[in-house]
Amino acid sequence: MKNIILTVFSFLYLSSLCHAQEGYQNPVIPGFHPDPSVCRVGDDYYLVNSTFEYFPGVPLFHSKDLIHWQQLGNVLTRPSQLNLQKAGSSGGIYAPTIRYHEGTYYMITTNVTDKGNFLVHTKDPAGEWSDPVWIKQGGIDPSIYFEGGKCYLVSNPDNTIMLCEINPMTGEQLSSSKAIWRGTGGRYPEGPHLYKKDGWYYLLISEGGTEYGHKVTIARSRNMEGPYDSNPANPILTHINMEAQLNPIQGTGHADLVEAADGSWWMVCLAFRPQSGLHHLLGRETYLAPVRWDTNAWPVVNGNGTISLDMRVPTLPQHPFPEKPARDEFDAGKASPEWVHLRNPHMENYQFTKDGKLRLLATGVKLDDSGSPTFIGRRQEHMRFTASTSVKLQKATPNDEAGLTVWMNNQAHYDLYIKQLGQDKQAVVLRYRMGLLTHIAKEVIVPASNIQLQVKGENDTFSFAYSLNGTTFQSIGQMDTRYLSTETAGGFTGVILGLYATSQTPATHAYADFDWFEYLSRQEKPS
């Protein structure tokens, strides 16, 4: 009996030990999800990201373990909250911060093409958020900190971290702005967050620009207004050094810290995964790292200030969510929260039919324009993927089109689409736009019918194909991934896989019915 008890005890102990050290895979939120900010409320964690020119703005994620995240919705869902009418590529919403205080959730961010910094709040993060209150102190990447019934703001006007007190419900500035730190000398000191631990005020920022030289630095003071002393071991997170020069993760930075319910500390940050050489297309993604933060000591990120794809570290008890279906059948009567539009959409052009189709009404706004075309898309999350859709273009006049676009911005996109030729005659067309160059790579005449369009992503190429019978796909061409990369096309976003419809006729009656959209990841290979 004693041996049986010991055996059972050993089994239970080893099981719990394995559970505590099961580790996780980075990124924890793949694809274009930059500038993460996180807060904890009890055993729940909430995270937000920047969205630039896309609507709705600021996706809101929920987790129980900091590893598995489920999108609850978006914070900015109304034009009164998010004016993107004049937002160019990579304009609009910059880095947000989410915080919780005495029953209320706050999200503060910058709309660089509207009036600057603003704050919204709610009692229910999955519900509606308030209209904005605008903040006087400028700069970008604003963050708030609560203490003693007061709310303090930090942001970075003039490349300096500035502090002031504000009223979070009205946006009124209650004290003059005071310079508290300029960082360690790296360019673009930004992304500031204030924390208090062991009687110290810690100020976390990012420096070096959101590129390969990105880094996270930290300073501390006994007084919130400073002076702040820089950590002698700065930066506390970076992949700029030789130790990480071959790491498949690069550009680590723009971080936020959170204390878990068990007293452990964690950091979320952005980074990107290069492919096809030193190019990245997926945008800056959300990564997670453990932090050791002893009493009166400086925080140490993952032991050596680097992170990896395979994080073999103890974790919180893991609570995965059910996997999302690969295929969106468009039968819910509305778009799920991961779908986004370009700038402020004209919602009358997006319909869900009774038989479960997404109907896009064509307009004269083209993909190359800076307005809001009839466009709805979701993020590319993997280097190796297959995306497919079934589309039928109807009531179209010559040169009207609808289809699938691999989209970085209005000057960098690859389009696989159906084009109207004459009555009952259409064509499947592959086109690319790269800067000033627009080229039709191939055009195949097809009968007017339901046509399936497909793109397969690889490390170096996008491969395009179409099917007339739903089973056999015909190749129509390949494109180089590099020309849609941030290094080539510029900007701060990542590739969006979009469905769209446009017309050459201002008073068009053309529309396209999309029966479904499917996104499948395939096993990643090293770049």
C-alpha atoms as one frame of an Amber mdcrd trajectory, in Angstrom:
protein
   0.000   0.000   0.000   2.854   2.363   0.877   4.449   1.800  -2.531   1.117
   2.466  -4.269   0.677   5.732  -2.361   4.224   6.800  -3.206   3.677   5.925
  -6.855   0.443   7.941  -7.021   2.086  10.875  -5.222   5.045  10.801  -7.612
   2.727  10.681 -10.616   0.698  13.638  -9.378   3.836  15.615  -8.545   5.412
  14.969 -11.937   2.146  15.792 -13.679   1.897  19.127 -11.883   5.557  19.858
 -12.581   5.124  19.154 -16.280   2.021  21.341 -16.337   3.909  24.176 -14.717
   6.694  23.934 -17.324   4.757  23.215 -20.496   5.925  26.472 -22.096   4.358
  28.201 -25.095   4.969  29.402 -28.625   5.623  32.994 -29.638   4.068  35.105
 -31.029   1.066  34.752 -28.747  -1.023  36.935 -31.108   0.336  36.467 -34.657
  -0.023  38.811 -37.598  -0.402  42.573 -37.601  -1.004  43.183 -33.862   1.570
  45.816 -32.821   2.097  47.976 -29.745   0.500  45.625 -27.186  -0.715  46.924
 -23.830  -2.103  44.674 -21.098  -3.900  44.930 -17.766  -5.144  42.384 -15.233
  -8.525  42.349 -13.511  -8.657  39.470 -11.027  -7.774  36.343 -13.001  -8.571
  37.963 -16.343  -6.167  39.734 -18.682  -7.098  42.266 -21.358  -4.871  43.379
 -24.220  -5.143  46.002 -26.978  -3.178  46.785 -30.146  -2.819  49.707 -32.530
  -4.686  49.647 -35.862  -3.571  52.724 -37.853  -5.927  53.340 -40.845  -8.196
  50.354 -40.213 -11.756  50.402 -38.860 -12.949  49.333 -36.324  -9.975  50.377
 -34.227  -8.015  48.840 -31.343  -8.819  45.108 -31.096  -9.579  43.944 -27.555
  -8.339  40.506 -26.481  -9.074  38.462 -23.353  -6.976  35.734 -21.722  -6.770
  33.664 -18.579  -3.081  32.760 -18.939  -1.386  35.503 -21.051  -0.682  32.855
 -23.702  -4.040  32.064 -25.275  -6.002  35.106 -26.420  -9.519  35.467 -27.757
 -10.707  38.643 -29.454 -13.767  40.008 -27.652 -14.333  42.862 -30.069 -12.884
  46.277 -30.825 -12.730  49.383 -28.646 -13.390  52.003 -31.340 -16.465  50.916
 -33.280 -18.216  54.203 -34.141 -17.232  57.092 -36.423 -17.727  59.419 -33.427
 -14.831  57.584 -31.747 -12.648  57.084 -34.784 -12.334  59.620 -37.587 -10.145
  58.149 -40.322 -11.420  60.240 -43.228  -8.015  61.772 -43.956  -5.844  58.910
 -42.707  -3.097  57.929 -45.107  -1.282  54.615 -45.029   0.006  54.064 -41.476
  -1.890  57.130 -40.239  -4.778  56.943 -37.790  -4.460  55.068 -34.498  -1.053
  54.699 -32.873  -0.119  52.778 -29.742  -2.933  52.383 -27.161  -2.727  51.697
 -23.418  -5.390  49.808 -21.464  -5.800  50.193 -17.700  -8.395  49.305 -15.056
  -9.239  51.369 -11.965 -12.063  50.991  -9.457 -14.536  49.266 -11.753 -13.775
  51.211 -14.931 -11.642  50.265 -17.933  -9.731  53.022 -19.731  -8.089  53.017
 -23.138  -5.910  55.946 -24.190  -4.310  56.345 -27.606  -3.411  58.760 -30.399
  -5.208  59.483 -33.658  -2.389  61.160 -35.555  -4.710  62.268 -38.372  -7.368
  63.732 -36.094  -6.872  65.743 -32.880  -4.110  63.733 -31.214  -4.348  61.989
 -27.846  -7.702  60.878 -26.462  -9.204  58.598 -23.849 -12.321  56.387 -23.760
 -13.777  54.328 -20.915 -16.327  51.607 -20.143 -17.631  49.401 -17.353 -17.839
  46.401 -19.726 -14.783  45.915 -21.957 -16.716  43.639 -24.318 -19.475  46.246
 -24.709 -19.609  49.807 -25.970 -16.919  52.302 -25.013 -17.504  56.026 -24.478
 -16.909  58.758 -27.014 -13.426  60.296 -26.802 -12.247  62.981 -24.418  -9.280
  64.785 -25.925  -6.002  65.375 -24.104  -3.995  68.604 -24.224  -0.520  67.096
 -23.773   0.850  66.074 -27.149   3.241  63.432 -28.372   2.220  59.849 -29.104
   1.852  56.589 -27.155   0.069  58.069 -24.117  -0.275  55.962 -20.971  -2.051
  56.545 -17.663  -1.259  55.640 -14.059  -3.624  55.875 -11.068  -2.541  56.677
  -7.507  -4.223  58.291  -4.530  -7.425  59.058  -6.379  -5.511  60.865  -9.134
  -4.780  59.972 -12.745  -1.393  60.745 -14.287  -0.511  60.839 -17.972   2.806
  60.199 -19.691   3.512  60.754 -23.397   6.463  61.903 -25.510   6.151  65.396
 -27.010   9.472  66.639 -28.424  11.149  63.224 -27.885  10.872  63.710 -24.120
   8.765  61.717 -21.671   6.387  64.241 -20.083   4.176  63.792 -17.008   1.006
  65.595 -15.946  -2.193  64.979 -13.990  -5.463  64.711 -15.912  -9.150  64.144
 -15.276  -9.728  60.818 -17.079 -13.448  61.497 -17.552 -13.103  64.932 -19.132
  -9.530  64.932 -20.437  -8.818  68.205 -18.580  -5.150  68.697 -17.751  -4.852
  69.422 -14.014  -1.121  70.150 -13.736   1.578  71.505 -15.996   3.553  69.033
 -18.110   6.933  68.143 -16.631   9.859  66.481 -18.416  10.899  63.391 -16.461
  13.219  61.328 -18.759  14.760  61.406 -22.198  15.843  57.786 -22.303  19.362
  56.439 -22.755  20.158  58.288 -25.980  18.383  56.054 -28.474  16.270  57.742
 -31.122  12.504  58.026 -30.752  12.008  57.514 -26.984   8.355  56.427 -26.909
   5.837  53.968 -25.501   6.153  55.131 -21.858   4.452  53.267 -18.999   4.603
  54.040 -15.274   4.517  51.365 -12.530   5.116  51.438  -8.782   6.863  48.592
  -6.964   8.653  48.451  -3.591   8.322  52.209  -3.168   9.968  52.893  -6.540
   8.378  54.496  -9.578   9.541  52.632 -12.675   9.334  54.244 -16.121   9.466
  51.796 -19.031  10.001  53.115 -22.579  11.126  51.992 -26.025  13.959  53.472
 -28.040  15.739  52.985 -31.345  12.740  53.132 -33.685  10.411  50.249 -34.414
  12.941  48.485 -36.648  15.910  46.154 -36.160  17.435  48.516 -33.562  14.358
  48.549 -31.326  14.918  48.134 -27.579  13.187  48.474 -24.210  14.792  50.554
 -21.460  13.773  51.415 -17.909  14.502  54.024 -15.237  13.312  54.535 -11.665
  12.835  57.162  -9.000  11.511  57.468  -5.467   9.484  60.462  -6.686   7.010
  60.251  -9.555   8.288  63.543 -10.947  11.886  62.337 -10.850  14.760  62.570
 -11.211  14.845  59.112 -12.819  17.961  56.961 -12.783  18.600  54.732 -15.774
  19.062  51.001 -15.234  22.812  50.280 -15.601  21.864  47.074 -17.464  19.735
  48.856 -20.107  18.328  47.780 -22.478  16.341  45.093 -20.679  14.972  43.714
 -23.973  16.564  43.951 -27.419  17.646  41.770 -30.342  20.090  44.313 -31.717
  23.126  42.572 -30.201  25.195  39.663 -31.519  23.479  37.229 -29.161  20.239
  37.552 -31.139  21.502  38.450 -34.611  20.315  35.107 -36.039  17.136  34.930
 -33.980  14.021  34.455 -36.187  12.423  37.217 -34.083  13.675  40.764 -34.648
  12.718  44.349 -33.787  11.709  43.608 -30.185  10.329  46.621 -28.353   7.296
  48.648 -27.299   6.513  46.665 -24.169   4.132  46.642 -21.209   4.463  44.834
 -17.865   1.794  43.043 -15.853   1.825  41.231 -12.521  -0.088  37.943 -12.600
  -2.409  36.797  -9.843   0.301  34.445  -8.527   2.816  37.300  -8.114   4.843
  36.485 -11.226   5.653  39.244 -13.695   5.312  39.139 -17.467   6.055  41.391
 -20.407   4.172  41.747 -23.674   6.049  43.377 -26.522   6.037  43.753 -30.266
   8.492  42.166 -32.673   8.499  40.877 -36.236   9.546  37.718 -38.059  11.720
  38.341 -41.139  11.218  36.193 -44.224  12.766  36.051 -47.680  15.975  37.564
 -46.340  15.553  40.612 -44.130  11.969  41.399 -45.138   8.862  41.206 -42.958
   5.288  41.189 -44.205   3.154  40.044 -41.287   3.610  43.308 -39.470   4.688
  43.653 -35.877   3.152  40.936 -33.737   2.483  40.425 -30.011   5.029  38.399
 -28.022   5.233  37.318 -24.385   8.197  36.937 -22.017   8.578  36.049 -18.325
  10.145  38.691 -16.095  12.085  38.196 -12.885  11.551  41.237 -10.688  13.036
  40.846  -7.235  12.403  43.276  -4.350  14.129  46.637  -4.928  15.764  45.195
  -8.046  15.534  45.942 -11.758  13.307  43.685 -13.887  15.122  41.015 -15.912
  13.378  39.792 -19.069  13.650  36.052 -19.763  17.052  35.814 -18.109  19.092
  37.546 -20.830  16.855  40.190 -22.416  15.922  38.161 -25.500  12.924  36.049
 -26.471  12.406  33.031 -28.718   9.702  31.325 -30.731   9.758  28.289 -28.456
   9.537  29.540 -24.881  10.385  26.634 -22.585   9.583  28.372 -19.320   7.133
  27.822 -16.451   3.768  29.365 -17.217   0.527  30.191 -15.526  -2.054  27.361
 -15.611  -3.028  27.323 -19.270  -6.582  27.944 -20.450  -6.784  27.572 -24.233
  -9.877  28.682 -26.129 -11.629  26.552 -28.752 -10.034  27.026 -32.155 -11.844
  29.312 -34.548 -13.261  27.582 -37.640 -10.969  27.934 -40.645 -13.936  28.863
 -42.828 -16.172  31.881 -42.291 -19.534  31.020 -43.843 -20.870  34.582 -43.450
 -24.080  33.222 -41.940 -23.957  35.142 -38.630 -25.526  38.246 -40.159 -22.528
  40.385 -39.226 -18.765  40.370 -39.526 -16.768  38.721 -36.741 -14.442  41.116
 -34.888 -11.226  40.247 -36.727 -12.548  41.714 -40.005 -11.548  45.311 -40.738
 -12.226  48.028 -43.306 -10.038  50.723 -44.811 -10.734  54.044 -43.084 -14.349
  54.867 -42.239 -16.437  52.396 -44.263 -19.749  53.149 -45.973 -21.636  50.406
 -44.176 -24.546  50.457 -46.645 -22.164  48.773 -49.108 -21.758  45.697 -46.887
 -24.705  43.317 -46.644 -25.302  39.804 -45.349 -27.899  37.988 -47.415 -30.534
  35.627 -46.067 -28.841  32.679 -47.764 -25.550  33.312 -45.958 -23.449  35.371
 -48.342 -21.413  38.523 -47.864 -22.550  40.997 -50.502 -20.203  43.837 -51.401
 -21.694  46.699 -53.400 -19.156  48.115 -55.828 -18.274  51.807 -55.787 -16.002
  54.025 -57.843 -13.354  54.125 -55.082 -10.448  51.963 -56.286  -7.884  50.035
 -54.274  -5.237  52.522 -55.367  -7.222  55.462 -54.006  -6.810  57.003 -50.562
 -10.523  56.874 -49.741 -12.584  53.966 -48.442 -13.226  51.361 -51.131 -15.697
  48.535 -50.540 -13.112  46.393 -48.769 -13.201  43.998 -45.831 -10.159  42.011
 -44.761  -8.408  40.003 -42.081  -4.777  39.738 -41.105  -2.269  37.333 -42.599
  -0.981  35.504 -39.507   1.459  32.926 -40.930   4.204  32.942 -43.531   2.803
  29.705 -44.959  -0.953  29.796 -45.458  -3.740  29.161 -47.939  -6.621  31.622
 -48.293  -9.612  30.913 -50.529 -12.989  32.393 -51.311 -15.948  31.846 -53.636
 -17.210  34.928 -55.469 -19.817  35.788 -58.083 -19.780  39.224 -59.727 -23.244
  40.356 -60.806 -24.981  43.265 -62.601 -21.551  44.469 -63.676 -20.561  46.626
 -66.605 -17.240  46.296 -68.464 -14.139  46.586 -66.239 -16.073  46.300 -62.966
 -14.193  43.928 -60.663 -14.361  41.999 -57.399 -12.038  39.552 -55.758  -9.233
  38.862 -53.322  -6.342  41.212 -52.588  -3.094  40.618 -50.716  -2.870  44.108
 -49.327  -0.103  46.093 -47.657  -1.205  49.590 -48.693  -2.726  51.420 -51.644
   0.614  51.416 -53.462   1.583  47.829 -52.653  -0.926  45.043 -53.250  -1.470
  41.923 -55.362  -5.010  41.394 -56.671  -6.699  38.221 -57.951 -10.124  39.197
 -59.204 -13.053  38.690 -61.545 -13.397  41.393 -64.217 -16.483  41.964 -66.308
 -15.791  41.908 -70.064 -19.041  41.798 -72.011 -22.422  40.287 -71.364 -21.970
  36.835 -69.811 -18.208  37.107 -70.290 -15.769  37.610 -67.471 -12.070  37.107
 -66.821  -9.936  36.000 -63.932  -7.115  38.544 -63.638  -3.872  38.678 -61.661
  -2.530  42.201 -61.172   0.193  43.723 -59.089   0.748  47.251 -57.846   4.250
  48.159 -56.682   4.768  51.866 -56.148   4.305  53.655 -59.485   4.143  50.357
 -61.378   0.822  48.622 -62.098   0.899  45.491 -64.254  -1.582  42.849 -65.409
   0.346  39.600 -65.038  -2.291  37.333 -66.610  -5.922  37.374 -67.738  -8.029
  34.268 -68.436 -11.532  34.443 -69.949 -14.091  32.416 -67.965 -17.886  32.000
 -67.971 -19.825  34.169 -65.562 -20.398  31.921 -62.557 -19.318  31.234 -58.993
 -15.526  31.203 -59.144 -13.147  30.236 -56.395 -10.018  32.321 -55.902  -7.006
  31.164 -53.932  -3.664  32.488 -52.726  -0.939  30.393 -51.107   1.737  32.131
 -49.102   5.293  30.825 -48.803   8.509  32.301 -47.508   9.421  33.877 -50.862
   6.274  33.791 -52.985   2.527  34.212 -53.178   0.984  31.691 -55.585  -2.409
  32.483 -57.128  -4.982  30.089 -58.594  -8.662  29.843 -59.506 -11.254  27.089
 -59.841 -14.410  26.865 -61.912 -15.654  23.627 -60.345 -14.591  24.047 -56.716
 -12.122  21.157 -56.764  -9.487  21.632 -59.475  -7.416  24.815 -59.219  -5.583
  26.340 -62.161  -2.427  28.329 -61.473  -2.465  31.876 -62.776   0.884  33.102
 -61.485   3.281  33.873 -58.647   4.479  37.085 -57.037   7.522  37.835 -54.893
   6.707  38.420 -51.226   9.457  41.012 -50.791   7.650  43.744 -52.703   4.875
  43.796 -50.096   7.279  43.906 -47.166   7.637  46.807 -44.771  11.231  47.211
 -45.948  10.030  47.759 -49.540   6.539  49.250 -49.205   7.162  51.153 -45.958
   4.743  51.830 -43.135   3.888  50.263 -39.792   1.196  47.754 -40.757   1.136
  44.172 -42.059  -0.479  42.249 -44.881  -4.285  42.123 -44.890  -6.151  39.542
 -46.994  -9.056  41.554 -48.353 -12.292  40.999 -50.252 -13.354  43.943 -52.402
 -15.588  45.241 -55.212 -15.002  48.303 -57.405 -16.580  49.824 -60.513 -15.654
  52.103 -63.390 -19.180  53.562 -63.342 -20.113  56.068 -60.593 -23.798  55.084
 -60.669 -23.045  51.367 -60.766 -25.413  48.573 -59.743 -22.628  45.972 -59.630
 -22.162  43.786 -56.592 -20.284  40.668 -55.615 -21.536  37.804 -53.457 -18.864
  36.025 -51.440 -20.152  32.638 -50.275 -17.347  32.005 -47.768 -13.755  32.800
 -46.886 -11.270  30.204 -45.645  -7.859  30.728 -44.064  -5.615  27.735 -43.345
  -2.142  27.923 -41.829   0.504  25.441 -42.902   3.555  24.290 -40.962   6.109
  27.082 -40.846   9.581  26.611 -42.274  12.603  28.681 -41.232  13.234  31.682
 -43.461
